[in-house]
Amino acid sequence: MNKRFKRQEYARYKKLGIKWRRPRGKTSKMRRYEAGKPAMPSIGYRTPRDTRYLHPSGFKDVLVRNMKELENLDPATEAGRISASIGKRKKDLMLNKASELGIKILNK
């Protein structure tokens, strides 16, 4: 799970929210990495290369727009996400085909 970095003084003013913004103040304690202040993003927090860009299930997330793309998926490493532009009838056909081929679908 990725660390949620908090904005400077997020608890002091409700209007700031918790969305990350880099502290730029000249005397900012957070910018100077003083103890007791929230952590700032740095390269050490990066995801390991072998798990980067993967779905939490461990599969590579691939957008599928038609049957041909569905058939080209590798069931061992890739999972399909059926495009939102696909209608209900075609989606049902694609779900049946995926279950035959043993392909995981992320948005059933």
N, C-alpha and C positions, 0 to 999 in steps of 0.2 A: 504494500500500500504506500502511495506517495505521501510525503510529508506536506501538510497544509501550512504554508508560510503566511504569517499574519502581518497586516499593515501596521506601520508605526502608529501608536496611540489609538488603535482600533477600539479599545475598551473605553476610551475617554469620550469619544464623540460617536454617537450612533450613525450619523450621516456618512462616516467614512467606510463602514462595512469592513469585511475581512479580506477583500480582494487585494492581492499583492501590488504594492507600489514601492519602488526603491526609495529609501530615505536619502535625501540630498542636502539636508541642512548642514551648515558649517560646524555646528556644535552638537549634532545629533549623536546621542549615545548609542543608538542602534547601528548607525553607519560605522561607528568606531568599534563595533563588536564588544561592547562592555557587558559584563556579566549581569544576569538577571533580565536581559532584554530578549525579545523574540529572535529566533534564528533567521538568518538571511540565506537565500538560495546561493549555492556555490557548486562547483563542479563535482565535489565529493558526494552529492546527493543523487547523481545521475543513476539511472537504471542500468543493470548489467547488460552488456551487448547481446547476450543470447536470449534474454527475455524482453528486450526492447520492442515496442510496437505490437506486442501480442495481446490478445483478448485475455481477460482473467482466467478463462478456462484453459489457457495454454495453447490455443490454436491461433493461426494467422487469420485475421478477419478479412474476407474477400467479398466484395460487392458483386452480386450475381444478377444479371439483367435478362438472361434467357437460358433455355435448356442446354444449349451448347456449352456455355460458360460453366454451368452446373456440372456437366459431365467431365469437364477438364480439371475439376478440383481433386486434390490429393487428400483422401479421407484421413490419412495419418497425421498430417500437419496443418491442413487448412479447414476452416469452417466457413460456410456460406451465409451471407446476409442478403436476403431477397430485396431487390429494389422496391421503393415505395410506389413507383409508377406501374408496377405489375398488378393486374386485377385479381379478384378473388378466385376466379375459375383457373387461371394460369398458375396462381400461387398454390392452389390445391394439387394441381398436376406436378408442380415442381417439388412439393413436399413429399408426395408419393414416390417420385423418382429418387429423391435424396435418401429416403428410408431404404429403398432397394439397394442403392449404391453404398449405404453405410456412411453417408455424409452428415455431419452435424450442421443444423440450421440454427442461427442465433436469434432470429426473430420469427418464431412460429406464428 
